[in-house]
Amino acid sequence: METALITGVAGFIGSSLAEKLLKDNFKVIGIDSFTNYYSTRIKEKNIENCLKHPNFSLIHQDLDTLDLSVSIEKAEYFFHLSAQPGVRASWGKEFTTYVKNNISVTQKILESLKNSTRLKKFVFASSSSVYGNQSSIMNEDTSLTRPASPYGVTKLAAENLVNLYFKNYGVPTISLRYFTVYGPRQRPDMAFTRFFHSIIKDNKLIIFGNGEQTRDFTYVDDVVKATINAATSDHVGEILNIGGGSVFSLIQIIEFMKEITEKELEIDFKTEQKGDVKHTSADISKSEKLINYKSNTDIKYGLTQQYEYIKTNLNLYDN
């Protein structure tokens, strides 16, 4: 039985990945510091099932202070998903937290892995935020990387560190640029969770900007499959887009939500926020070729799954 180590295991994607790996007969070591960026009750719920599994163990500690050597010696696969999230919160004095959690911690992990003989793959969770504002489809090899937010800057810096440790020390890395992930367990500060919570509570939906901004929305199960495929593939040193093939505007998403919830919605349009990009659209042909990535989740199906999850766990999202 092989062992996988996941940082950020109590998060949205991390917990979903951990559950799938456990089902696939992996041992999973999860690391999470349960930061207060959002309610720890949500994170505790995320890993509720994992904690019941005999092949799961949790290390509740900050990566900045944790001695990784013991855990690394046990793991064939290392999934680095932990990060300080959020585009809008990354400005000003909070930037130091982003530098520590997204850059310095990544460097510490890579340094600890550079002499590992057990490691088969280090998978780094990057972000479409590294592209910034682009008017055309985003390609890993031809599109510029000019982040529009401090958050995006830190993710690109970490991605560059990953590449350096592959080239200089042979660490078997692969970086995945996730495009706007949604589905059950999505963070409470992200748009779909905020929208559904507002709908259930009969509150106005708050949209920053005019609602015409588009995103390449990617369902969490597709992201999990892509992440595992990347880990078990023979490819190293690559950067891959993980998009959903579902490019919609927020206004279009709202219309889908009306259908799903069977409610009429009021929208309060607010000033566009600094760091928010206008459009994202992923070229996933490289991922299709190298890791057999398929993204075929229907947006309405995915939204319905997320809606049902929030309804069932509404107490987690009530302030």
JOFENTA-V734939 format. One record per backbone hydrogen bond with DSSP energy under -1.0 kcal/mol. NH is the residue of the N-H (numbers start at 0). CO is the residue of the C=O. E is the energy in kcal/mol with one decimal. If there is no record, write none. Layout:
BEGIN
NH/CO/E, NH/CO/E
END
This chain:
BEGIN
3/26/-3.0, 4/76/-2.9, 5/28/-2.7, 6/78/-2.6, 7/30/-1.8, 8/30/-1.7, 10/7/-1.6, 14/10/-2.2, 15/11/-1.0, 16/12/-2.7, 17/13/-2.4, 18/14/-2.1, 19/15/-1.7, 20/16/-2.5, 21/17/-2.3, 22/18/-2.0, 23/19/-1.6, 24/21/-1.4, 25/20/-2.2, 26/1/-2.8, 27/54/-2.7, 28/3/-2.9, 29/56/-3.2, 30/5/-2.9, 31/58/-2.1, 42/38/-1.0, 43/39/-2.6, 44/40/-2.0, 45/41/-2.1, 46/42/-1.5, 47/44/-1.3, 50/46/-2.4, 52/49/-1.9, 55/52/-1.6, 56/27/-2.1, 58/29/-3.4, 60/58/-1.2, 64/61/-1.4, 65/61/-1.2, 71/67/-2.7, 72/68/-1.7, 73/70/-1.2, 75/2/-2.0, 76/2/-1.8, 77/120/-2.6, 78/4/-3.5, 79/122/-3.0, 80/78/-1.1, 89/86/-1.3, 93/90/-1.0, 94/91/-1.8, 96/93/-1.1, 97/93/-1.3, 98/94/-2.5, 99/95/-2.1, 100/96/-2.7, 101/97/-2.4, 102/98/-1.5, 103/98/-2.5, 104/99/-2.2, 106/102/-2.4, 107/103/-2.2, 108/104/-2.4, 109/105/-2.5, 110/106/-2.5, 111/107/-1.8, 112/108/-1.1, 115/112/-2.0, 119/75/-3.7, 120/75/-1.4, 121/171/-3.0, 122/77/-3.0, 123/173/-2.6, 124/79/-2.1, 125/123/-1.1, 125/175/-2.6, 127/177/-2.2, 129/126/-1.6, 130/127/-1.8, 137/280/-3.9, 142/138/-1.9, 152/148/-1.9, 153/149/-2.1, 154/150/-2.0, 155/151/-2.2, 156/152/-2.3, 157/153/-2.2, 158/154/-2.2, 159/155/-2.3, 160/156/-2.0, 161/157/-2.3, 162/158/-2.0, 163/159/-2.2, 164/160/-2.3, 165/161/-1.5, 166/162/-2.4, 167/163/-2.7, 168/164/-1.3, 169/165/-1.1, 170/164/-1.9, 172/170/-1.9, 173/121/-1.8, 174/237/-2.7, 175/123/-2.8, 176/239/-3.4, 177/125/-1.2, 177/175/-1.1, 178/241/-2.0, 181/217/-2.2, 185/182/-1.8, 189/186/-1.3, 193/189/-2.3, 194/190/-3.1, 195/191/-2.7, 196/192/-2.4, 197/193/-2.2, 198/194/-2.5, 199/195/-2.6, 200/196/-1.9, 201/198/-1.3, 202/197/-3.2, 204/265/-3.2, 206/267/-1.9, 208/269/-3.0, 213/277/-1.9, 214/247/-2.1, 216/214/-1.0, 216/245/-2.4, 217/179/-2.6, 219/181/-2.1, 222/218/-1.8, 223/219/-2.5, 224/220/-2.2, 225/221/-2.4, 226/222/-2.4, 227/223/-2.2, 228/224/-2.8, 229/225/-2.4, 230/226/-1.7, 231/227/-2.2, 236/172/-3.2, 239/174/-2.9, 241/176/-2.7, 247/214/-1.7, 249/212/-1.5, 250/210/-2.1, 252/248/-2.1, 253/249/-2.4, 254/250/-1.7, 255/251/-1.9, 256/252/-2.4, 257/253/-2.0, 258/254/-1.8, 259/255/-2.4, 260/256/-2.6, 261/257/-1.7, 267/204/-3.8, 269/206/-3.5, 275/272/-1.6, 282/137/-2.6, 287/283/-2.4, 288/284/-1.9, 289/285/-2.8, 290/286/-2.0, 292/286/-1.6, 301/297/-2.5, 302/298/-2.6, 303/299/-2.2, 304/300/-2.2, 305/301/-2.0, 306/302/-2.7, 307/303/-2.5, 308/304/-1.9, 309/305/-2.3, 310/306/-2.5, 311/307/-2.2, 312/308/-1.8, 315/312/-1.9, 316/313/-1.4
END
